[in-house]
């Protein structure tokens, strides 16, 4: 750990790493576990949270950059990415591996798209062209599957370049609470974070084809279509923020949720830079409304406080807990994306550091030495859920 911390500090060289960040580096290792197979006896994966979550595809790919790349554990990152590549089916990464060894559950539209971002982060840090060449055919097949159509009506709309996903009775975005037949947030249609991740994946694939000297398979054209036409449909002029889902069975969903923050945090700078999806003026409007109605010291609320369906306390029986899970509950991992969006839009590092400081205090209050999964949306914003959550730790480290 000492060597890893020293390497991280020498790379940034701005100033010493705060001690609480070093504690998070220690916490990061608690989530990395073995997933052995005959072909990969040293295979690794990431436990989503303690004490009851398993290794989920979505959580693994979101957590991978912070837990492994930011801590210099590049071999672990490689093992995880190669291990999961073997389980890609019909263009989808499994969201859950049953303990019994049965067929994995392929019920997530976004895990596969976060996979591109994980590989991008790894390649930028390591320059491992061999790994990139090994995984490229899998990535190309994923793009083709989403274009042709795969499970849960996941398919490209050729008119606007966006991905439609979902069908009645299913919950395939990260807002996936379901009790019996009740899907709390179905989000059928074109979800804004899926559209952002799809655009991100296309831009990444365009860069990968150039690096590997392969033919450009229309990735750039599709990305341009989204930038010029498709994504503009998300702008809610009356609200001054983005619709959460387009083309739902009930029209466009104007619920103010945090999913639009990815349109500000994912456009990259440097080697992998590409045009952002929103204008600078609209980005500032999104930041302002998110600060006013979603931002808390411990993350972003999953629904605006003035929405009629807002639930500010996570508790009681399973119906009430899951009914609040994505209906106002604060998610710790989102503070990382909000902080990076803030940095990119305003360029104020001091303010971003202030945004992260409450998490330093939280380290000593609940799951000591780690970061909780969720918090109440209402004050005093009591920590709830898992006492140690992989993507909460990962996103703070990355930010």
N, C-alpha and C positions, 0 to 999 in steps of 0.2 A: 504493500500500500504506500509506503513512504516513497519508493521509487516512482510509482505511478503519479503521485501527487507532485513530486519534483518535476517530472516530465511535463505535466500539465501547466505548472507554474512557469517553467522556462519558455514554453510555447507562447503564453500570453504576455509574460514579462512586464505587464503593466504595474502590478502591485501584488503583495502576498495574498494567497488564497485565504479567505476567512475560514476559521476553524470549523464552523458549522458545515461548510461545503466539504471539507475533508471528512466530516462525519457521514455525509451523504455518500461519499465514495465507498465508505465501509458498508453502508446500508445497501448500496447497489449490488454488492456481491451476494447478498442473502437471497436474491431472486433468481440467480443463475444456477440451474440444476442440469442434471444429465437427462438426455432422451436418447438412449442407446438403441441401435438397430443393427441387424447383421451387416448392412453396408456401411454403417456409421457407428462403430463401437465407441467412439468418443463424442457422439452427437450431444449438443447442448440445446437448451430451451430456456424460457423465462416463465417463472411462476407469476401470475397476475397479481396476487395479493395474499396476505396472511390474515386469517387462518383458514380460509375455506376455498379459495380459488385455485384452479389448476392452470395449466399453460394454455392460454387462448391465443389464437393467431393474431387477432386484432391487437390485443395488449402487448404481445411479443414484439410486433413490428413497430408500434408506437414507442415502446420502451427501449428498443435495441440501440438507437443512437446515443441516448443519454447514459444507459447502463454500461455499454461496452466501448463505443467509439470515444466518448468523452473521457473515459477512464483509461484509455490506451490498451484495452483488451481486444485487440484486433483479431486474434485467433479464435476467441470465443464468438465474436460477431460473425466471422466466416463460417464457423461450425453451425451456428443457428440458421444462417441464410441457406446454406447447402442442405441442411436437414429438412427445412420446410419446403425447399424446391421439389423434393421427392414426393411431397404430398399434394402438389398442385393438381387439380382435377377439374376439367371443363373450365379452365381459366380462373379457378377459385382456390384460395388458400383455406384450409380448414380453420374454423373458429374455435373448435374444441376437440380435444382428443379424449375419448372415453377411457376411463381407467381400465376397463375390461379388455381393451385391445380391439374392440369392435371398430367398424367403419367410422372415421371422423365425421363430425358434423360440418357440413358446408353451408352455413347459414349467415354469412356476412358479405356485404357488398364492398366494404371498405378495407378489410384486412389486406386483400390483394393489392390495393392501391397504396397502402402504407408500406408495403414491401418494396415498391420502387424507391420510395424516399429513404428507406433503410439502406438499400444497396447504394444509392447515390451518396449518402453520407459516408458510408464505408469507403467507397472508391475515392472520394475527395480527400479523405484522410490518409489512405494507404497507396493510392495509385496502382492497385492490384489489377492489372489488365487481364491476367490469367483467370482470376475469379469472375471478372466481368464477362469475359468470353464464354466461360462455362455456364453462366446464368442467363446470358442473353437470349438463347432460344426459348427458355421458359418465359421470359418477359415478353417476347414477341408473340408467343402463343396466348398469353393472357390478354394482350391488347386485341388480338384477333377474336378471341372468344367473347369479349365484351362488345365488340363491333357486331359480330354475328348474332349474339344472344346466347344467354346461358340460364342457369337456374333463377327462379323467382322473377322472371320477366326482366332480368337485367339485360339491357340492350341499348345500343347507340341510336339516337334519333338523328338521322342524317340531315335533317333540316336545320337544326341549331347546334349540332355537335355535342350535345349533352347526353348523359347516361340516365335512362329511366330505369327504376328498380322498385320492386315490391309487388306484393299481391295480398289480397284479403287474408287476414289471419296470421300474417308473418311480421317479424320485426328484424330487419337485416342491417340497419344502421347502428351506430354505437349507442343510440338511445333505444335500447332493446328490451325494456321491461315488459314482461308478460305474466299474467296470473290466470291460469286456466285458459279460457278462450279470449280473455280480455287483453288486447294489445293496447298498452297505454298511449304510446306515441307511434302509430303505424308509419307515418311519413312516406306513404306510397307516392311515387312520382320522381321528380328530379330534385334531390336534396342538394343544398348549396355546398356542403363539404364534399360530397361525392363529385360534384362538378368541378370543384377546385382541385381535388386529388386527381381526377381524370386529366385535367389540363396539366397539372404538375407531372404526371406520369408520361404524357405525350412529349412534353418539353425535355424530360430526362431521356426518353428514348431517342429523341432527335440528336441529343448530345452523344449518347452512347454509339449510335450508328456512325457518327463522324469519327469518334475515337477508335472504333474498331474497323474503320474503312469499309463498312457495309453500305448497301444501297438504302437510301432513305425510303422507308415504307409508308410514306404519306403522313407521318407523324406531324410534321411541321404544318401541313395544310389543315389538318384537323384542329390543331392548336389555334391557328389563325381564325378558323371559323368560330370557335368558342369565344375568343377574344373580341372579335368584331361583331358577332351576332348573338350567340347563345347566352353568354353571361350577362349581357346588358339587360336581359329579361328579368334578372333577379332584383333590379333596383326598384325599390318601393318609394316613389317620389313623395308621396304624401307623408310617409313615416320618416324619411330621411335615413333609411337603413335598407338592408336586403331582405327579400322574402326568404323564408326558411326552406320551403319546398314549392316548386312549380308543378303545374299540371297534375295536382292531386285529384281524386274523384270529386272533390268539392271546390276545385279551382286552386288558386295560388294561396299558400298559407303565409299570412303576414305575422304570425307569432314571432315576437322578438326573442331569439335564442342565440347562444354563443357560436353557433356553427359557422357564421360568416367571418369570424376572426381568422380562420385559416386562409381566407383570400388575401389577408394582409401579412400573415406570418410565413406562408410558404413561398411566395415569390422570393427568389434568392439573389444574393449579390455575389460578385466574384466570378469564379470559373463557370458556375452553372446559372448565371443570371439569365433572366428572361422577362418579357414585359408583364407587369402586374395586371390583374384583371379589373381593378377599379381605378378611376382617376384619383389624383392626389386629393381633390376636394371631397370626393365621396369617401375615401379612406379616412379622412379626418372626421367626417360625419359619423361613420361607423364607430370610430374610437370614442367619440363624444357620447353617443347613445349607450354604448356598452359600459362606459365608465359610470354613467348616470343610473342605469337600471340593472346591470348585471355584475359589475365588479364588486368584489369583497376582498378583505385582506388575505383570504385563503383560496381564491380562485374565482371563477365566474359562475353565476347562477345559471341553471339550465333553462330558465324561463323568466321573463321580465316580471318584476314585482307587481306591476299594475295589470297583469293579465288576469282575466277572471278564473283561469284554471291554476293559478299560482299556488303552490303548497310550500310554506316556509319552514316546516318542521318535518323531519324524517323520523318516523317512529310508529309505535303500536303494532297492529297485526300486518300480515304480508300484503293485504290489499292497500292499506294506508301507506306502508313503506314503499312498495313498488309504484303506487299512485303518485308519490312525491319524488321518486328517484330521478326523473328527468323533467319534472314539472316545477322546478324552483330550487331543488337541492344544489348546493355548490360543489363543483368538481375541482379538486386540487390540481390535476394535470393541466387544466386549461390556463392556469396562471403563467405557465411557460410560454404558450403561444401568444397570450396577451402581451407579455413582457417583450417578446421579440417583435411583435407587431408595433408596439410602442417605440421600440428602438429604431425600427426601420422608418416609421412615419415621422418621428420627431428628432431622432438622433441624440437623445438626451440620456446618457449612460447613468448619470446620478439618479435620475427619477426611476429608471428601471431597477437599480439596486434597491431603492426604497420600496418598490413594489414587492420585492422578494423577501425583505427582512422579516415580515410576520411569520414566515415559515421557519426561520431560525428559532423563534420563540416556541413555535408549535412542536419542535423536536423534543422539547422537555415536558410536554403536557399530556400526551395520550399514548401512542405507541412509541415509547421513549427511544429516540435515535433514528426514527423513521417518520414518514409522512402518511397521513390518513388518506383513505379513498375519497371520502365526501364530508361535507359539513352542512349544517342547517343553513337555509337561506336567510332566516331571521336571526337577529342578535339573541344570544351571544355567539351564534354560529358554532354550536357544539360539534365537535368532530364525531363522525358516524362511520358505519361500514367497517371495512378492513382497517386494522390499526397500522398496517404497512402495505402500501400499494405501489407496484412497480412503476406505473407510468407517472404517478405523482413525484416520486423520487427522480425518475429519469428526466422529466421535463424541467424540473428545477435545476438539475445539473446542466442540462443543455443550455438553458437560458443564462 
